């Protein structure tokens, strides 16, 4: 078996195991990898060793709570999906916010620069939008 094929096989076994474990523990009232806004923010703050300032922003917090509530309602046979989404939110959504906060702490004068005509670049993955930036 090739190394890549073995890696895919092992990944599929782990996903199957997590989902099966979720099904077995569900009748006992045990949920694996619950995703909620507070636990995600607390996890990031624990890693950083400080409190996130953005976490107090009600608009940002409301959006995170809506997203995590939807994910948290997934059935127990999708434990692997909850685990993956929890890490995706932490890395893709919260990670950049932490970087922005750090930049603002180093250079608070950034907030005094007027933004006259912002440009928003959106696109689906792998379509060249990063190159456009």
C-alpha positions as CSV (number, residue, x, y, z in Angstrom):
1,X,0.0,0.0,0.0
2,X,1.3,3.4,-0.8
3,X,1.9,5.9,1.9
4,X,-0.8,8.4,0.7
5,X,-3.3,5.6,0.4
6,X,-2.5,4.4,3.9
7,X,-2.9,7.9,5.2
8,X,-6.3,8.2,3.6
9,X,-7.3,4.8,5.0
10,X,-6.2,5.7,8.5
11,X,-8.1,9.0,8.3
12,X,-11.3,7.3,7.3
13,X,-10.9,4.8,10.1
14,X,-10.5,7.6,12.6
15,X,-13.6,9.4,11.3
16,X,-15.6,6.2,11.4
17,X,-14.4,5.6,15.0
18,X,-15.3,9.1,16.1
19,X,-18.8,8.9,14.6
20,X,-19.5,5.5,16.0
21,X,-18.3,6.6,19.4
22,X,-20.7,9.5,19.2
23,X,-23.6,7.2,18.4
24,X,-22.7,4.9,21.3
25,X,-22.3,7.7,23.9
26,X,-25.4,9.6,22.8
27,X,-27.9,7.4,24.7
28,X,-25.8,8.1,27.9
29,X,-26.2,11.9,27.4
30,X,-22.5,12.3,26.5
31,X,-21.7,14.6,23.5
32,X,-18.2,14.7,22.1
33,X,-16.7,17.9,20.7
34,X,-19.5,20.3,21.6
35,X,-19.0,23.6,19.8
36,X,-20.2,26.8,21.5
37,X,-19.0,30.4,21.2
38,X,-17.8,30.7,24.8
39,X,-15.6,27.5,24.8
40,X,-14.0,28.6,21.5
41,X,-13.2,32.0,22.9
42,X,-12.0,30.6,26.2
43,X,-9.7,28.1,24.4
44,X,-8.1,30.9,22.3
45,X,-7.7,33.1,25.4
46,X,-6.1,30.2,27.3
47,X,-3.6,29.7,24.4
48,X,-2.8,33.4,24.3
49,X,-2.7,33.9,28.1
50,X,-4.8,37.0,27.8
51,X,-8.4,38.1,27.2
52,X,-9.6,38.8,23.6
53,X,-10.9,42.3,23.2
54,X,-13.0,41.4,20.2
55,X,-14.9,38.9,22.2
56,X,-16.7,41.8,23.9
57,X,-18.0,43.1,20.5
58,X,-21.7,42.2,20.5
59,X,-22.0,42.1,16.7
60,X,-19.0,39.8,16.3
61,X,-20.1,37.6,19.3
62,X,-23.7,37.3,17.9
63,X,-22.4,36.0,14.6
64,X,-20.1,33.5,16.3
65,X,-22.9,32.3,18.5
66,X,-25.2,31.8,15.5
67,X,-22.6,29.8,13.7
68,X,-21.7,27.6,16.7
69,X,-25.4,27.0,17.6
70,X,-26.0,25.6,14.1
71,X,-23.0,23.4,14.3
72,X,-23.9,22.3,17.9
73,X,-27.2,21.1,16.7
74,X,-25.6,18.4,14.4
75,X,-26.7,14.9,15.2
76,X,-24.3,12.7,17.3
77,X,-23.4,10.5,14.3
78,X,-21.5,13.6,12.9
79,X,-19.0,13.9,15.7
80,X,-16.1,14.1,13.2
81,X,-17.8,17.0,11.5
82,X,-18.2,18.9,14.8
83,X,-14.5,18.2,15.5
84,X,-13.4,19.5,12.1
85,X,-15.7,22.5,12.2
86,X,-14.5,23.4,15.7
87,X,-10.9,23.5,14.5
88,X,-11.8,25.3,11.3
89,X,-13.5,28.1,13.2
90,X,-10.6,28.4,15.6
91,X,-8.0,28.5,12.9
92,X,-9.8,30.4,10.1
93,X,-12.1,32.8,12.0
94,X,-10.5,33.4,15.4
95,X,-6.9,33.2,14.3
96,X,-7.0,36.2,12.0
97,X,-8.9,38.2,14.7
98,X,-6.1,37.5,17.2
99,X,-3.5,38.7,14.6
100,X,-5.6,41.9,14.1
101,X,-5.8,42.5,17.8
102,X,-2.0,42.0,18.2
103,X,-1.4,44.5,15.3
104,X,-3.7,47.1,16.9
105,X,-1.9,46.7,20.2
106,X,1.5,47.3,18.5
107,X,0.2,50.2,16.3
108,X,-3.0,51.8,17.8
109,X,-2.6,54.7,15.3
110,X,-4.0,52.4,12.7
111,X,-7.5,53.2,13.9
112,X,-6.9,56.9,13.1
113,X,-6.4,56.3,9.4
114,X,-9.6,57.1,7.5
115,X,-10.9,54.5,5.1
116,X,-12.6,56.4,2.2
117,X,-13.5,53.7,-0.4
118,X,-12.9,50.2,0.8
119,X,-12.6,47.4,-1.7
120,X,-14.0,44.0,-0.7
121,X,-12.6,41.0,-2.6
122,X,-14.7,37.8,-2.3
123,X,-14.5,34.5,-4.1
124,X,-14.8,30.8,-3.7
125,X,-11.6,28.8,-3.0
126,X,-9.0,28.3,-5.7
127,X,-10.3,31.0,-8.1
128,X,-7.4,33.4,-7.9
129,X,-8.9,36.0,-5.4
130,X,-5.7,36.0,-3.3
131,X,-3.7,36.8,-6.5
132,X,-6.1,39.7,-7.1
133,X,-5.3,41.2,-3.7
